Amino acid sequence: MKVETKVAPKAQSEFGKVTAVPLVNRKMTNWDLFATWIGANANNGTWYIGGVIAACGFLTASTTLLVVGLVSYLLLVLAGYMGYKTGVSAMALTRASFGLRGSFIPSAINVIQFIGWAAVNTFIAATSISYLFNTMFGWPLYGQPGGNFGLIVGILIMSVLHLISISLGQRSIQMIERIGIILVVIFVIWESVVVFKMVSLQEIIAWRPPHNLRMSSGVAADTLAAFNLAWVTAASDFSRFTAKKSAATTSSFLGANIGLFWFAFIGLFATIGTAITLNHFDPNNSDPSTVAAKLGLGFLALLVIVLTSTTANAVNLMSAGSALTNIVHRLSLNASLWIVTIVATLVTFIPVYLASFLEVFETFLDGIGMFLGPEIAIFLVDFFWLKHENYQVDELTKVEGSYWYQNGINWTAITSWILGVLVYWGLKQIPLIANTVGATFIAMAITALIYWVGMKLLTASPKSIQE
């Protein structure tokens, strides 16, 4: 699901997270950012999310996908512009709004979400491995009596592959990532041909999910928003390496949406096509491995899923490890990578013993939307409306500097974030909102207003608590 920037290793090592990348050293082109954001969504997770929202029916799912994708990636454009304007990484920029120490909260959220995405990819790949074991050794499939054994072995195999991939460094990850994207594109085209040989587009459009399994448009909107917003918090990490505004904005927007729509629609088509062919729909079986097996795509298709999950997770784990070092400065990146990989492995076992993968996945996405949405609203309002696109980069590391606030924490931002989380939770309890438009974007708008008003009142008061 996450991809690394296509930046020369020298540039990546030379400029730290809080060091502004000079224009002369920004080598990423429009094509680089366009391709990066296509790659961000050209993966198994995007395919799976398309299969999950199939429970809405094709028309509702496709309409929600288009609207939420466009809105989410407009926010990505704004966040990407911040990186282009300042040359500083995403988590470092949150120091200006949350405070030097307050920025640990966004960093912690990023650690958790990237570990979560690594676990999602690992589970999907382990499911594929269990199918491979069934073909080679006759082991029971996951979901059948005794099927957990093959899945557990698959999780352990994937964890070893993750440790190997992160140990090889960023150059090898970038090379494997490029190969993986090519293979998954070929696989998706192959699957599309198979699906439309079995069912027609008219049948897919006309299909309706069973009433007891139907997903509302509001739930689909929140699910998709959480899936997309994860990228907004990392946009500056990519755009800081381009000297072209159009690359950070237009090219990123087009690439992100093309990748999202392409792969999510494939997941949507494949899941509905499988349901029509088998005359049975189970949203728990929307993962690529199960769909590929039921469509009869065979051994090679499952290997492709394993490979692409490995390449995606190499970057997920790199991102989580990097965010962890921003919180615990004494940890080396290598030690952080081992820690987050082991934690991700443990998290992957949750759906094996506690609940279905779909239930865990939807809970995970709900948590992302609840915590990420308000965070994004705060740092965007701070940069564009309160600071008028003017951050003092050299102050981002200064104790008692412009962004020190009260002992390194902007309590107005923290309070606004907490209220935003509560607003999201409250909106989810209102059926009219939760089942129609969803809570995510409304909660973000309310959080933005709370923070804007709070900061305006703060600056107007000479006896502020943050003085």
C-alpha positions, 0 to 999 in steps of 0.5 A: 500500500505505501511507496517510497520517493524516487529520490537519489540516495544522496539526496535522501541521506543529505537532508534530514527531516527538519532540513529544508531541501534547497531548490537546486537539490530538488530533482523530482519531476512531474513524471516522478510525482505522477508515477509515485502516486500511481504506485502509492495506490497500485497495490493489493490494499487498494484492490481489497478496499474496492472489494470491501465497498462492493457491499454497497452495490456497484453504483453506490460504491463507484459514486462514493469512490469517485467523490471521496477520492477527489476530495481526499486527494485535493487535501493531498495537493494542499499537504504536498504544496506545504512540502514544496513550499518549505522543503521539509518533511511531513512530521517535521512540519507538524512542529509548527502547529502542534509544537516541537514536543506536541508533534510527537502525537502526529508521529505516534499516529503515523507509527501506528498507521504504518504498522497497521498497513504492514499488518494488512499487507502481511495478512493478505500475503499470508492468505495467498501463501496458505493457498499455495500450501494447499496446492503444494501439500494439501494443507487446509485453507484458511477458514477451513478446519485446521486452516490457521496453521498454513496462515500462521506459517505464511505470516512468519514467512512474510515477517522473515521476508520483511526483515530481509527487505528492510536490511537490504536498504532503500536502493534494493527496495526501490528496484523491487518496488518497480518490479512489483508494480509491473507484475501487479499491473500485468496481474490486474489486466489478466484478472480483468480479462478473466472477470469480463469473460465470465460476467458482463458489465451490465450484470455487475451494474445490476447486481445487489448485495444481500440485505443483511450484508449491505454497506451504507454509503456513509460507511463506505465514505468513511472507509475510503476517506480513512484509506486515502487520508493516510497518504495526506500525512506523508505528502510532504515527504515526497513533494519536498524533493521537487522544484516544480509546483505543478509536480507537487500539486497537479501531477500528484493529484492525477497520479493518486486518483488514477492509481486509486480508481484503477485498482479499487475498480478492479477490486470492485469488479472482481468481487462482484463478478465472483459473487455473480459467478458463484451465486454467493457473496461474502465480504470476508472473501474480498481479499485478492488471494481468495478472489484470485483462487475462486477465479482460477488464476492459479499459482503464479497469481498468488506468487505475485500477490506475495511479492507485491505485499513484500515490496509495499511493506518494505516502505510501510516499515521504513516509514513507521521506523522513521516516524519512531525515530522522530519520537525516540531520538536515541533509537537508530533507524535499524533498531526502529525497523526491527521493532516495528517489524516485530510489532507488525507481525504480532498485530497480524495475528489479531484477526487469526484469533480475535475476529475476522480480517474484515472486522479488524480491517474496518476497525483499523480504518475507522480509527485512522479516520477518527485520529488522522482527519482532525490532525490533517485539518489542524496542520492545513489550517495552521499553514494556509490560514493562520501562518499564510504559507509562511513557516520559519523553517530554522525555528522548527528545531529551536527550544524557546523558538517560535514553535515552542509554545508552552514547554514545546506543546501547542495546547490549542492544537492538542485540545482541538485535535481531541475535540475533533476526535470526539466530534467524529465519534459523536457524528458516527452515532447519528444515523442520518450522517453515519449512513449517508455522507459519513463523519470524516469530512464533517468532523474535519471541517468542525475541527478546522473551525475550532482550531482557527477560532482557538488560535485567533482568540489566543493571539488576541489575548495578551495573557495567553496560557501559552505565553 
